Amino acid sequence: MTTTVTNKATANINKILDTVLDAAPIGFLLVDSQGRIKHFNKHCEGLFGFTKKELLDKPIETLLPGQLRESHVGMRDNFITEPWPRMMGAGRELFAQRKDGSQFPIEIGLGPVEIEGEMYVTATVIDITEKQQHDAQKKARLEQSHYEELMQLSSPLLTVWKGIKVLPLVGTLDSIRTQDAMEKALTCMAEEQIRVLIVDITGVLTVDTMVSDHLIRMATAVRLMGGDCILTGISPEVARTVTQLGVDLSTLHTRATLADGLALGIKVIETGRGF
């Protein structure tokens, strides 16, 4: 009679555990010391596409990509030899494989447990596909934010006189930076009614044909908006490069220094006459 009650109580406990584990929002497996799957909750069925009947007593390697299965046997045996709770895959990506052969990234937690004198391993499995996508999107947004901040710092618009803005460009110019600077300058001219835009390239290392074309188009757009554009600070290196490339900057109003350009801009403001 005692044995019957004990068996019934054990059956009830197992049923309760099955219900609790099936309700868990993560995958749960119980694997014996030989690597055979002994329990497999409903979340795992959804993750891997297998039913419990299909996986019970199957090797845990069934759920791994083919190229990892042989090496995993040795790692599994090592865990049984030195059993202690741990998270797997720190600093590296882990992948599991579904019934249909598709793979997905996972996080795994392992824990040893002794049942009736036998060693078993509990494993929690979390599909981190959405987490990785979220992290990638967050990283992309952060990089875009940093890029926009860099653009703001690398090409600030400075007010030096009423109606005059200076756009100092520094470092290596590319078409993206130049295009961004042009859009910023034109927006500022429209919103703040700027009469003269001085583009100073004293700190620019080199100018290619594409950047030159952007500068020319910037000056043209400024004129179309009723303003004047002055290019200052062309270094001997930049002048030599522009000449070698055969770029025609004759349509731009240039001055050797920012001070000379500012003097010209003030003259335009005071006389009310453009170039």
N, C-alpha and C positions, 0 to 999 in steps of 0.2 A: 504493500500500500504506500509505504514511504517513497519507494522508487517511482511509482506512478505519479505521485504528487510532485516530486522533484522534476520529473520529465515534463510534466504539464507546465510547471512554473518556468522551466527553462524555455519551453516552446513559446510561452507568452512573452518572456523577455526578448527572445529572438524576433518575435513578430513586432514588438514595440520598437526594437532597434532598427528593423527593416523599414518601418513606417517613418521613423525619425530621419534616417539616412536618405530615404527616397525623397523626403521633403527638403533636403539640403540644397542650396543654390549653387553648389559646386560638386564636381565629380568626386566620388569616393570609391576606392578599391581596397580589397583585402587580399593579400598575396601570401602564399605559404613559402617556406624556406627553399622550395624547389622552383619558385618562380611561377607557380600555377595560380590563376585567378580563382579566388574562393567567394568573393562577394563583389557586386558591381551594381551601384545604385542607378536610379532612373535618369539622373542628370548625365551620367556617363553614357547611357543609352542614346541620349540626344546628342552628346558630343561626338561619339564615335560611330553611331549608326548600327551598332550591334545590339541584339537582344541579350538578355542574361543567359538564356539557354545556349546561345552561340558562343559565349565567352567563358562560361564556367569550366574550370579545369584546363583552360587553354593557357599557353605561356604568356606572360606579361609582354613579351617582345612582339606579340601579335599587334599591339597598339603603337609600335614604333616604326619609323621609316626603315625600309629594307636594309639600307647601308649601315644602320646603327645596331641592328639586332645582334650580330655576333659579338661585338665589343661590349654590349650591354650585359651579356651573361656574366662576364668577369666582374663588371661593376656591381651587379646584383649580389654575387657571391661575396664580394668585399664588404658590402653593407651588412650581410648576415654575420660576417666575422667580427665586424666592429659596429654593432648596432647602436645608433644614437640619433635622436630627432634632428632633422636638418632640412633646409630648403635647397633644392637642386637647381643648378644652372646659374649661380651667382656670377655675373659678369659675362655670361654668354647666352645665346639663344638656344632654347630647347623646342623640339617639334614632335608632335604626335601624328599618327596617321589614322584616318578614318577607314571604314569598311570599303568605301569606294576608291581608296587610294589617295585621296586628297590629304594634304598636310596642313597643320595649323600650329601657331606658336602657343606654348603653354608655360605655366608655372607649376612646379610640383613640390609638395611637402611630404617628407617621409618620416615615419615613426615606427619603431619596433614595438611589438606587443607579444606577450607570452600567453598562450591559451592552452590549458590542459597539458602543460609541459612542452608544447611545441612553439617554435618561433614563427611569428607572422610579421608581415610589414603592412602598415596602413599607408595609403597614398591618397593625397588630395590633389585634384587636377583642376586647373583653372585655364580656360581659353582666354588668352590675352590679346586676341586679334583687335577687338575694339579699343583696348587700352593702347596698343601700339599705334593704331590709327589716330586716336586722340592725342597721344604724345607727339606724333609726327605733325599733326595740324597745329598743335601748340608751339612746337619748335619753329614751324614755318611762319606762324604769326609773329613770334618773338624775333626771328631773323628779319622779317619785313619791317617790324617796328624799329629794330636797331638800324636797319638800312635807311629808313626814313629819317631817323635822328641824325645819322651820319650825313645824309644829304643836306639836312638843315644846317649842320655845323660846317660842312665843307663848302657850302655856297650861301652864306648869309647875305641878306640885303641890308645895307647900312645907309642910314640917312646922314648926309654930310652937309646938306644945305637945303633950304626950302625948295622943293621941287626937283631935288637931285638925289638919286640913289646910286650907291656904289655896290657892284657885285664882284667881290674878290674871289678869284678862282685859284686854288692852290693844288700842287701835286700833279698827278697824272690824270689827264682828262680822257674820258671815253665818251662815246655817243650817248650813253644812258645818263651820265652826270651832266653833260652839256644840255641834253634835252630837258632834264629836270630843272636845271638852272633857268633855262629859257622860259619854261612854263611858269615858274615861280615869279620871274621878273615881269612877265606880261600880265599876270594876275595882279601883282602889286601895282603896276602902272595904272591899270583900270580902276582898282579900288581906291588908290590914294592920289590919283591924278598927278602922277610923276611926269615931269617935262623932259628930264635928261637922265639917261641911264649910262653910267660909266662901268664898263666891264674891264676889270684890271686882272691881267694875267701875269703879273710880275713873278708869282710863285709857281707858274706852270712849267713843268719839265719839258714837255714836247707837245706839238700840235700836228695831227695828221690831217689828211684831206677831209675825212668825215667830220672831225671837230671843226675845221675851218668852215665847212659848209653850214654847220649848225650856227656858228657865230655870224656868218653872213645872213642867214635866215632870221636870226634874232634881231639883227640891226634892221632888216627889211620890215619885220613885224612891228618893231618899235616905231618906225617912220609911218607905217600905215595907221598906227594908233595916235598919230599926231605928235610924237616925241622925237628925240634925237638920241643916237647911241654913239658913244665914244669908246674906242678900244685903247687901253693903255698898258704899258709895261711889257712890250714885246722884247724879249731878251735876244741877244745875238744868236744863241743856239736855235731859238724858235724861228727867228727871221731866216736863218740859214736853211732850216728844214723846210719852211714854207716856200722859199725860193727854189730849192731842189725839187720839191714836189710840183712846182709850177702852179701853185695856188694863187689866185688873184684876189688880193685883199684891198684892191684900190677903191672898192665901193664903200669901204669902212673909213670912218674918221678916226685917225690914230694920233696918239701923242706918246712921247717917250716915257713919261712918268705919270703917276697918279696926280701929282701936284699940277702938272701941265694940263691934264685932262679936267681937273676940277676948275682951274682958271678958265678954261674954254667953256665949261658948263655954266659957270656963274655969268659969263658974258652972254650966253644964250638966254639965261633967265632975265638978266637986267635989260637987255635990248629987246627981248620978246621976239627975236628973229632966229629962225633955225638956220641950218647949213644950206 
